[in-house]
Amino acid sequence: MRSMRKRPSLLCALGLLAALALSAAGCRSTFQSGLPDDIRTVEVHIFQNKTMYHDVEARVARDIIDRINMDPAVRVASNGGDAVLTGEITAVRRATVRETTANEPGAVQITIEATYSFYDNRRRRFIVEEATISSSDTGMSQGLYEASRGDVSEGGERAAAKALAGEIVRRTVGMW
């Protein structure tokens, strides 16, 4: 009878240890980038803009810089960084998601598409070369705005740029 009582407490102790280990691993990954240890600075170039949408490239670059600055292990360098992030905005697409009863756009989805490269200056090699990415790759409906409620497209563009920047940083610098 005594061994039956010890078994549940042993299982509880093992469960608690497993939960603590998973919790500690999660905290550790929050403060550690996915880059090689010798890359501490990243130079972010403003992407080239191959679209007719003015300033989308600057907005994406600002959002990338903001995301990188969230990581205490890496900082942005104005030039001469350990790594360089470059890219090109290739398309900005608008798609009507829902129409009003008057057959006018009710909800509109903005998607920004780009290619980017991430170059390791220390090892003189590409970590990522000419990868294609879209703000819709996050799986969430970023860039959506309600035209029928008077929302302006700038809010959708801002959300799409932020989603694109976040996904680029996630894929290059690591999971944040």
C-alpha positions, 0 to 999 in steps of 0.5 A: 500500500505504501508503494502506491502512495509514493508513485503518484508523488513521484509522477507529480515530481517528474511532471513538475521537473518537466514543466520547469525544464520546458519553461526554462528552455522557453525563456532561454530562447527569448534572449538568444538569437538564431544567428552564429555567435560572432554575428552581433550587428546587422546592417539593414539596407532600405529595400529597392522598390519595384512597385508604384507604391511610394515609401513602402520600402522605407516602412518595411526597413523601419519595421525590420530595424524595430524588430531587430532592436527587440533582440538584446543579443543583436543590434543594428549597425549603420554600416560595417555590420557583421551581416547585411540584410538587403531586399526588393519589394516586388509587388503590393497587391490589393484584393477585395475580401468582402463587398458591400451590398452596393457591390463596393469593396467592404474589406480589402486585404493588402499583401506586400511581396519581396525578395531578400538576402542575408549576407554574413560579412565575417564568413563571406557567404549568404545565409539566405540568398534571394528568398521570396516572401510575402506579408501573408506568409504569417498565416494571419490576415495582416494588411486587412482594412475595412473600406466600408467603415471608412478605414484608409488603406494606409492602415492596411499597408502599415499592418502588411509592412509590419507582418512582412518585416516580422517574418523576414526577421523571424526567418533570418535572425531567429525565432523571437 
